[in-house]
Amino acid sequence: MPTPPMLDLTRAQEFAVQPGQLRELVVTFEQSLAQEMANIQAGLATEDALKVEYSLHALKGFMPLFAAEPLSQAMTDLYQSSREQPLDEVTLKFTALVPNLNQLLAEVRTWLAPLSPL
């Protein structure tokens, strides 16, 4: 059974009032998502809970604009957990979300591909 799409641009489109703004928003999101995922993985590897929490906070902030509701809510819940639970619990929960986050990143890059300049 195919997995449901992780990318949902409905809310982002509400902010994109000028032509080209949606693409700019998605480009920024793609860069931020990749960077914050790398930051979280680095923070987990070095047991830097503050770094993990900071990056989860950043992801939580922009997920509602670009991600389907279940993934967006999962990131909000994970951020909340990062403030209340030990890092090993956060690690397990983040690791469980990585396939969905990777799928979201792939969907974003696929969406951007036809719009990229040659």
C-alpha positions, 0 to 999 in steps of 0.5 A: 500500500502506498504511503500518503504524501507528506507534502501539503502546500495548502497553508504555504499557498496562503502566504504566497500572494505574489507569483514565485513566492511559493517556490521561494518558500519551498526552496527555503523550507527544503534547505531548512528541513535538510539542515535541521535534520542534520543538526538533530542527528548531530545533536543526538550523536553528541548527546547535545539535548539543547541542540536537538531541542532547538532544531526540533523547535525550528522544524515545529515552526514551519512544518504546519506550512508544508507538511501533512497534518499527521507529520506536522502534529508528530513534530509538535509532539516530538518537540514537546517531548524533547522539553520533558523527556530524556534524550534517549526517548527523544532519539527513539521518537525522532528515529521513528519519524526519519522515514517520513521526514526523508519522504517529505524532503524527497517530495519537496525536491521532486516538487522543485525539480521541474521548476529549477532553472536549467 
